[in-house]
Amino acid sequence: MNKLIFTSLIALLSFTAMAQDKKVAVFDPAGNADNAVKEIIREMISSVVVNTNGYEVLERQLINRVLEEHRLQIGGLVDDSQVVEMGKLMGANVAFVTSVTGLGSNFFISVKMIDVQTARIEKQNTGQSQRGMDDLINVVQTVVGSMVGPVSAPPPLTGEPAIIHLYRPRRALTILSVQYDVVLDNASIGRTANNWKTTVTVSEFGAKTLSATIEGRKAEVNLNILPGGVYYVRCDTSSEIVDTGRTRSSTDRAGRIVTAAITNTLYTPTLQLVDKSIGETEFNAIVVR
C-alpha cells in the first residue's frame, strides 16, 4: 500500500511539474543590426512567446541583473554554453537566442530555442524580410510562432477612440486641381485639395493602412492605432515630367521647322505620418475657406 501511495505521489508531482508553464529567457539578439532593430525583434519574440499557452517569459530586470552580476554584455550571449549557464541561474527552462544580420535594407533572422537543462537545441528557425522594416514584425512572428505552437489571441483593445488629423497645405497653383481620395483600409475618409484638412475618429484599434492613388500611382502609410491616440498625416503630391516618345513640329519666325518632344506631367500622392508637435502646428495653420 505504501509503495502504491509513493508511486502515485511521484506520478502526481511529475504531472504537476509538466503542467507548469515553461520559464523562458529571451536574450538580446546578436548581429550587425542597429540596437533599435534588435530591441524590436527581442520584444516581438517575447510577445509571441508570452501569448502562447505553456510558456512564461522571465522579467527583463531578472535577465539583466544576472548578466550584470557575471559581467556579461546583455547582447553578447552567442555561445550556447553561456546561455545554458545563465539560463540555469535565472531559473529558466528554455532560452531564446537570436542572430539578426542586415542585408541591405532587409534583415536575416536566425532563432534558436535551447533547453537549458539538457543544453540541446530543441528548435531552430530562420526568416528574411523582403520589405525592410515593413514586414520585419510579420517575419519574426512567423519564425517564432512556428517554434512554440499556436499563439493565444491577445484581448481586443478597448477604450477612448483615436483621432486622425489629415491635411494638405497650400502648394503651387500648377497642382491645384490634382486631388485624390485618402482611404483608411477600405473606407474613403476624405478627398484632398490645396489648403484642406479633415479629422476622423477611429474606434477600431490595431494595425491600419492609409492609402491614396492617382492613376495607379499609390502611396501608403501604416498606423498602429491605439485607444486615445492622436495622429497627424500630411497629404501632398509629387510631380514628374516624362517623355511620351512623341514629338510636335512647328515653324519659327524664320520659317524653320522646329521639333520638340511631347511630355506629360505625372502626379503621385504622398502620405507622411508626422510628429504630433509638427502636425498640430501645420494643421492649425490651415484656414479652410
N, C-alpha and C positions, 0 to 999 in steps of 0.2 A: 504493500500500500504506500509506504513512504517513498519507495522508488518511483511509483507511478506519479505521486504528487510532485516529486522533484523533477521528473521528466516533463510534466505538464507545465511547471513553473518556468523551466528553461525555454520551453516552446513559446509560452506567453511572452516572456521577456524578449525573445528573438523577434516575435511578431510585432511587438511594440516598437522595438528599435527600427524594424523595417518600415513601420508605418510613419515614423517621424520624417519630417522634411529633411532633405539633404542640405547641409550648410555649405554655401558656395562663396568662394573668394574670387572676385573679379579684379584682376590686376590691370594696371595701366598698360596699354599697348606699347610695344617696341616698334622701331622702324623710323623711316625718314620723313614721315608726315609731320605737319605742324602740330603743336600741342593742342590747339583748339580742335583740330580734326580728331586727334586721339581721345580727347575728353568726350566728344560727341559719340564716338564709337564705344567707349567704355560705358557711358550712361545708357546707350541703346542696348548693349549686351545685358546690363543689369536689369533694364526694363523688361526685356523679353524673358529672362530667367525668373524674375520675381513674379511675373504674371503667368507662370507655368506651374501647374499642380505638382507638388512633391519637392519643391526647391525653396530655400530661404537664403537670400543674399545677405552676407555679413555687412555690417555697417562700415562705411568708408573710414571712419575715425579709427576703428579697431585695426584695419589693414595698415593704415598709415603709421599707427603707433608701434605695431610690431616691427614694421620695416625700419622705422627710425631707431628703435631700440637696438637693432642689429646693424645699424649704419649702412643700410642698403638703399640705393636710389629707388624711389617709388616706381619709376618706369624702367628699371634696369633688370627686371627678372626675366631673363631669356633662357636661363639654364634650368632644366626640368628638376634637377636635384635640389636647387634652391627653392623652387616652387613647392616641392613636397615638404621640405623642412619648414618653410614659413607657413605653409598651409596647416601643418600639424600644430604649430604654436598658436595659430589663430582658432583652432578647433574646427577647421573646415573639413568637409568630406570630399569636396570637389573644388578644383581650381580652373579658372578660365584664363588661358594665356593667348594673347593676340599679337600678331605682327601686321603692320599696315605699311605698304610701300606705295609712294606716289609714282604714277606712270603718266607724266604729262599733267593733264587736268583730271585724270581718273585715279582710282585707288584699287590696289590689290590687297585683299584681306585674307589672312590665314588664322583660324581659331582652333585651339586645342583644348579639349576637356580632359583634365588629368585627375585620376583617382588618387587622392592624397595618401590613402593607407597603403595602396599597392604600388604606387609610382607608375601605374600603367596609363597610357593614353587611351581613354575609353573611346573617344570620337575625335575626329578632325575634319574640318570642312573649310573650303576656300570660296571666294567670290571676287568679282571685279565690277566696279561701277562702270557704266557706259556713258553717263552724262554728268560726270564730275560729282559735285555735292548734291545735285538734284535727285539722284537715285541712290545715294550712299546709304540713307537710312533704310530703304527697302532692301538693299543688298545685305546689310547687317542683320535685319530681321529674318530674312530668308535663311542666311547661313546659320545663325544661332538657333532659330526656330526648328530647323530640321534636326538639330543635335539634342534638343531637350524635349521634343514632343509638342503636342497641341498646346497652344497658348490660350490662357483664360482671357476672355474679352474684358477689358477694363470697363468699369461702370461708366455710363454715359455722363458727359459733363452737363451740369445744370447750373443756373444762376442768372445774374443780370445780363441782358442782351448786350452784344458787342456793337460797336458803331464803326462804319467805314465811311470816311470822307473822300470823295473823288473830286478832282478839279483839273481844269486846264487853263493855264494863264494865257493872256492875250499874246499872240505871236504875229509874225509878219502877215501883211494883207494877202500875200500870194497863196497862203494856205488857209485863208479864212473860210473857204467853202468846204474844206476837207473835214468831214465828220464821220464818226463811227460809233457803233454800239459797244458798250462795255458790258460783259457778261460774267456773272458770278455762277460758276459751274454751268448750268444750262439756262439760267434765267437772266434776261436782259434787265439791267438796273439803271441805265441812263444812256443818253446819246450826247456825245461831246460837241462842243462848239468853242470858239475862242471866248475867253472870259466867262467860263462855265464852271459851275460846281453843283454838287448834289451830296446828300447824306443818306446812308442806308443803314437800317437797323437789322441785325442778324441774330436770330435766336437758336440757330443750329450751329454747333461748335465743331471744331476739329479742322482737318486739312481742307482748304478750299482753293480754287483756282480762279483768278480773274483773267479774262482774255478779251482781246479785241482783234478784229480782222478788217483789212481793206483789200478787196480784190484778191483774196487768197494769202496776203501777207499778214502774218499773225504775230501778236505779242502776248506774253503770259507773265503773270507774277503769282507765286504761291504764297498763301497766307495760312498761318496756324491760328484759327480764330478761337480765342479764349473768352470765357464769361467776363463781361465788363471791359473787354479790350477796346482800345481806340486806335484806329489805323488810318493813315493818310496815304493816298495813292495819287501821284502826279501823272496825268494823262497828257501825252504830247504826240507829235508827228515828226518823223524824219523824211527827208526827200532825197531822191537820187535821179540824176539825169542819165538816161540810157539811149544808146544809138539804136534806131529801129532797123537799120540796114537799108533804108530807102533814102533817096535824095530828091531835092527840089531844085529846079533850074529857073533862073530869072535873068533879065538883061539889065545891066547897069547903065548909067548915063552915057557912057562911051560906046554903047552898043555891043559890049562884050557879054557873052553868056557866062553867068556865074552859077556854079553848082554848090549847094550846101546840103549837109546831112540833116535828115529829119530826126528829131529826138523826141522822146517822151519823158515826162516827169512822173516818177513812181513815188507814191506816198506810202509810208509804213507806220502803223501805230506804235507808240512806245508807252509802256506802263512801268512806273517805278514806285516801289514802297519806300517812303522817305521817313526820316526821323520825326518823331512827334513835334519837337520844337520847331523844326523847319516847316513841316507840313502845316502846322497851325498858323504860322505867320503868313505863309503863302495863301492858304485857304481864306483867311480872314481879310486879306488884302484885295480879294476879288469882289468887285461890286457888279452884280448882275443887273442889267437894265432891261 
